[in-house]
Amino acid sequence: MSKIKMEKIKWMEEYLQHALELAWLEGHERAIKLLDRLLYEEPGYGRLHNTLGIIYFQNAEEIKMAEGHFKMAIKFDPDFADPYWHLGELLRQEERLEEAIDVYLKGIQAKHARKSDLLAGAGQAFELKKKYGKAIRHYKDALSHSAELWNCRVLEESIKRCKRKQR
C-alpha cells in the first residue's frame, strides 16, 4: 500500500473515532454531519459506512439508516468483520431472526472476525426461534473460540439455559 494511501486511511480513521466520541458526548447530529461530509470524499469506504451505521443505530435509533449503512459497509469491504456483527444485532433486535443468523454466519468468513461474538449472536437468534439444539451447537462453537473467562461463563450459562428450555 502506498504511503499516500496509508496517510489517507489514518486520517479517515481518526475522523471516524472523533465522530464516535462526538456522538457519545454531544449527540448524534454533529457526528452525522461530520461523517456526511466525508461520504462525498470517500463514498465507498466501508469503515465510514460502519461508523455511520453505529451512530444511527446506537445514538439516533434510526434503524433503516443504520441497516443501510451496515449493508454498504459489507458491500464495500466484505472482509471487514465489524459490520456483520452490528447488522446481526440490529436484525436480531428487530426480530428478523433468519436474516440475523445469515449475517452472523457470513461474518465468520471475514478477516479478524470475532467468531465467538458472531456465533453467540447466531445462538441467541436460534434460541429466540426456540431452536434450542441449534442454539446450543452455536453457543458451544462460540465457546471454542473464546479465551475470556467472563465470556466463557456467559456462554456456558446460555447452554444451560437452552438445555432447561428443551425439557
N, C-alpha and C positions, 0 to 999 in steps of 0.2 A: 504494500500500500504506500502511496506517495506521501511525502512529508506534508504537502499542502492538504491532502485529503484527511490525514490524521489530525492536523490542526483544526480543520473544519468540524470533524466529528467531536473533538474535545470541546470546542466552543459550543456546539449544539448540546452536548451532554450537560455542560454547566448551566445552560439556559433551561434545560428540562428539569434539572434538580432545583434551580431557583423557582421555577413555576410551581413545582410541588410544594415547596416551602411557603410560597406566596399564598397558594390556595388554602393551606392549613392555617396560616397566621392571619390572613386578611380576607379570605373568602375567594370563591372561585371566579368571580367576574374578571378581576385584573389578570389572573393567571391565564384564563382562556383568551383574553385579548392579546396577551404577550405571545402565546403559542399560535394564535391565528395568524399573526404577522409572519411567524416562521414558516407556516404552511405555504405561503407564497414563494418562499425561497426553496423549500425542500418538501414539496407535496408527496414525495414517495419515500420519505424517511420513516420506517416502521416504528422506531422508538418514539418519535414525535407523536404518532397516532396512538401508541400505547399510553403515553403520558396524558394526552387529551382524554383518552378513554377512562383512565383512572380518575381524573378530575371530574369528568361528567358523571361517573358512577358514584364515587365516594363523597364528593363535595357538592355537586349540583343536583344529584339524584335525577339526572336526565338519562333514563335507561336507553332510549332509542339512539341518542347521540353517542353514548358510551359504547353500545353494541357496534355501531357503525365504525367507530374508530378502532376498536379492538379487531374487528374483521379486516380493516385496512392495514393495521399493523401486521397481521398474519399474512395478508396478501403480499405486502411489500418486503417482508422479511420472515419467511416461513421457518427459518432456523432460530429465530428469537423466541425463547420459550415463555417469557412472562405473559404476553397477551393471551396465550392459551388458558393459563390458569385464571386470569381475570375474567375472560369471556365465559369460561366454565362456571365460575362463581356467579356471575350475573345471570346466566341461564338457569342455574340451579335455584337461585333465589326467586326467579320468575316462574318457577315450577315447570320449566321446559326441560324436563329431565333427560329425555332421549338425546336432545341436542347437546346438553351439558356433558353427558357421558361421551358422546362422539368427540367433542372438542378436547376434553381432558385426555382421552386416549390418543388422539392425534398429537397432542403436545408432548407426549413422551418421546417422540422421534426427534424433537428439536434439540439443538446443541445446548448443553448445560441445563437441561430440563431438571426441575426439582421433581423427580419421579415420585418421591414419597408423597408430596403435596398433590400432584395430579392424580395419582392412584387413590389417595384418600378421598379426593373430591368425587371421583367416579364411584367409590364405595358409598359415600353419602347419598349420591343420586340413586344408586341401586337400592339402598336402604329405604329411601323415601318412596320408591316404587314398590316396596315390600318384597323385593327380590333378595332375600337375606343370604342365600347361598352365594350369589354373585357378589354381594356386598362384602361378605366375609373373605372371599377369594381376593378381592381388590384391597381390602384392609391388610391381609397377610402379605400381599405383594408390596404394599406401601411400607409395611414393617421391615421387609427385607432390604429396602432402600434407605432406611432411616438409621442414623447413627446418634441421634439426640435422645437422651433419656426421657425427657418430658414428652416428646413426640411418640416415642415407642409406647409409653404408658397410655397416651390418648388412643392410639391405635389398638392396643390390647383391650382397653375398655370398650371400644367400638365393636370389636369382635365378640366380646362377652355379651354386649347389649343385643347384637343381632342373634346370637345363639339363644338368648332368652326369648326373643320375639318369635323365633322359629317354633317354639314349643306350643 
